[in-house]
Amino acid sequence: MLKITNLKTGLSFDQAKHEDSMPVSFLHENGSYRIEYKAAGTTVPRLFISEVELPASFMEVIAGSTHIRWDWYIEEYAGEAVISLIYADEPLVDIVVDIAPNPYKLGVEIHRELLLDLQDKAEGIMFGTTPAGVHLQEDEAEAPPIARFSLLRCYFSVLERAFRAIADNPHRSLIAERDDQPLHKVRRVDAQSLRTALKRMPVLAMLKGRSSGGLATLDVPRREHTHNTSPNRHLLGLIVRLALLCSDLASRFEAVASKSEDDPMAQERARRWAHQTAHFQKRLAQFSRADFLGGLRPGKPDTAALLTVARHPAYSRFDQISRRILNAKVALGGDIDKTLGLRPTYDIYEYWCFFTVADAVRRALPKAEWRSNIAITSGHLLLEIENGSSFSTTVDGLQVSVTFQKSYGKNANNDGHFSISKKCIPDIVLILKHGNMIRTIIFDAKYRSGFEAIRDALSEIHIYRDAIRTDPSNSAIHSAFILTPSHHDGQNRYYTGEYRQEFNFGGFDLLPRNDEQKDCLVDAIRGLIDL
């Protein structure tokens, strides 16, 4: 039904002719593709890429047949995506595809290693909002707020089934109360009834008269069932917390959707997610209005309630799933039911390079004790490393710091450095200070490999080196380097140790498995430390 053609190579994948899955690396980031649908009949389906509708570039419905084309440009992201063909809200086709990293920058295995390595260094930091995702598993890992949405969407149908089972047979308990009953309805009395009656009327121990009608009544025990139990109050508490989570997520999604500078596809996904979250919130509100929860107040369970919940399959299921969503702990894994979007590949690479440079500095100073003010926040949908986060140490009078995206504007920063032109924010800044001597080294991570792209990256660090000053006449930058996954053969000279040492300028190829270049980086830092 669907045919996908690479507009650059002309190679195509025809779903009707290929029973096997799409070849590995057929789709890759920065690729341009045409998707075609041809079928008998006049059905006009819509195409979605990971929930975002792709507008048709051509449509023809004639003589009882339909022909539609969509042009799809994959931006800088890699991972798993879903191509869905939908008509009248019913899926006609669902194809799970793997978008490979740009083959000129990263291979599939290296991309996977990059994600795993970054997850080890900063849990949850690689997750984002691109259409490409990665499988998740529960783990003791820090999770961004968007992870809760991924789990909520995955498990909400399970919550609904568990709640229906609870509503069919809700927990209840017998409560003992006392009430005045007409004497002719009393069949037995207890000791307390007798004692109470004797205190009131020593002569006629069990009788008393009402002034309104003179009807004899007796104060007797009464038992009735109630749903006002700790397990039900705990259940209501979970529902309220899930509803608050949905409200918070909807606000975050709407904020992303309203940002004009964000990627249009990310905005559209955020709008759809906000709509889904609002639906979840509406269903949870219906849960809270169930008859057996009427008049109850949310509460925390006591030990007896937790034991009751554990013994009841439906209550236990609802409790476990709710806690899993509310206290999201996710990591990379192989669970086919849960996926979470990734950041653009260049963001992932920048973060990884920061931690890799910090590791290289630590290797160059193995005896140093390091301090860190790395602030990983989740103020928005995702975990972020705040600009200005750093590792620092002092060893033998040498002060060393490695800072993420340090800012240089027209006013001097805490180092006394400033920019004479535009605001400069190098990705990584290494500062070495000993007495009055100071060296500032910048590293700019660039997810690039082509000849023109490398040339532009080198030009940018030229600007940094010239613009950032200690005073109007003197540059503050001692050395400047770009960090790239690979480079064009015509630019090999910039990546040699001799060139870097002679000009304090150049580049390093950094990848998880490129230990040789990591060692070169450590050696270069050792040389720079020798003030």
Secondary structure, DSSP 8 states (H G I E B T S, - for coil): -EEEEETTT--EEETTT--S---TTSEETT-EEEEEEEEESS---EEEETTEEE--SEEEEETTEEEEEEEEE--S--EEEEEEEEETTEEEEEEEEEEE--TTT--HHHHHHHHHHHHHHSTTTTB-SSS-EEEEEE-S----HHHHHHHHHHHHHHHHHHHHHHHHS---EEEEEEEEEEGGG-----HHHHHHHHHH-SSSTT--B-TTT--BEEEEEEEEEES--HHHHHHHHHHHHHHHHHHHHHHHHHHHHT-TTS-HHHHHHHHHHHHHHHHHHHHHHHHHT-GGGTT-------HHHHHHHHHSHHHHHHHHHHHHHHT--EEE--EEEEEEEB--HHHHHHHHHHHHHHHHHHHHSTT---EE---EE-SSSS-EE-TT-EEEEEETTEEEEEEES--B-SS--TTS-EESSS-B--SEEEEEEETTEEEEEEEEE----SHHHHHHHHHHHHHHHHHEEEETTEESEEEEEEEES---GGGGGGGSHHHHHHHSEEEEE--TT-HHHHHHHHHHHHHHH--
